[in-house]
């Protein structure tokens, strides 16, 4: 099993912040990149696992997926 660091933000929140509005469900912090560590066999699996929790349909965007060196 490998460890990956996923950089993710929410595009809907970014748009709200840019327009001076607030997102109805999420804090303004989601306009910035969050780094989430996850264990998976492959980068593809790590990406799929994150997208189940943070779906594209709710505005989440994965900026990068990087394997954490052992």
Secondary structure by P-SEA (a helix, b strand, c coil): cbbbbbbbbbaaaaaaaaacccccccccccccbbbbbbbcccaaaaaaaaaaaccccccccccccccccc
